[in-house]
């Protein structure tokens, strides 16, 4: 059956290799089952329900990737967009989490349309490489300041906006320890280093009596509090158009880049033709829609899938293994509920650092490329909004190219996105 479904011999792999690869990828990305509920529950969403939605969205997305595209890529709610969902759309802009889910759903529909029509490829080709790199780095910086705040390492200061927290407190100390545990283990190439770091801090917090042990295994909680709770009409009439644009843009760059990058590592480049890549993109788009229905932020392809590819994963059986393991994770809800925010903060901070590697891809010698990239990356954490970072970047890119007489290099896609952000600031200012 597996041979017929996944063509193992054609890809020069075996069932055992694919299963090991799936387990490897799962260990590297499973931290999301602890981090995502911690982030989204700040909006008022039921933490247990978000935990279930996270596991189900990851399982469904990975299964679709396995059966439709036959690629060894795991999917789950994405880092960055979950923070934008919680801390910008809900906390800063004041929308309800139901409206935010509605915006995710609409962005998924648009994403699906762009994929089917081929416009997605046109968008990707038209956005400058410097801005794409800056977006990833900026999201990393955004996650970084959130992580430091959640850990109590960075605190509010009326005189300087931000300041250093009390590092003698248990929370910050455990967060710092967790970060070094993750960094050391990852440098030693230990699989699941981020997951191990989260669990180490959680166990220590229980031993020290600052968090409560609630058990490890139980029946999955109810998903009812978030299941089909999205408010689509509220998103359409509530002024969330620019939020939807951000969801779409980040997904276009992030998911597509991950899919192609992992495909290259798996030596599937020859298969990354319109039909094969199109199936993978279709799976990605469908997962966003399904995730919004059950109660989580945008689902996307995970770059951690490269670890499974390195372990030998070449087919959808790897992704199917990931899917099954996420379903099994539904039964560890008591452990997930006991994870404190200063245990997930080191994971956020470490992922932030990894994302900032994209800064090296920017052409710093060309100021018309470097300046917009810098504005993009800096505006995201300092305005606490991915949307503002995108706006600053695209608008400044177009202006600088025009003012230096290089308007011919501006792709129509970049012009359109910049114009949309100008309209948003001119007529729909917060």
Secondary structure, DSSP 8 states (H G I E B T S, - for coil): -HHHHH-TTTTT--HHHHHHHHHHHHHHHTTHHHHHHHHHGGGT--HHHHHHHHHHHHHHHHHHIIIII-----EEE-TTHHHIIIIIIIIIT---HHHHHHHHHHHHHHHHHHHHHTHHHHHHHHS-HHHHHHHHHHHHHHHHHHHHHHHTSEEEETTTEEEE--TTSHHHHHHHHHHHHHHHHHHTT-TTHHHHHHHHHHHHHHHTTSS----S-------TTTTT---HHHHHHTT-HHHHHHHHHHHHHHHHHHHHHHHHHTT-GGG-SHHHHHHHHHHHHHHHHHHHHHT-S-EEE-TTHHHHHHTT--SHHHHHHHHHHHHHGGGGHHHHHT--HHHHHHHHHHHHHHHGGGGGGS-TT-HHHHHHHHHHHHHHHHTT-HHHHHHHHHHHHHHHHHHTT-GGG--HHHHHHHHHHHHHHHHS--
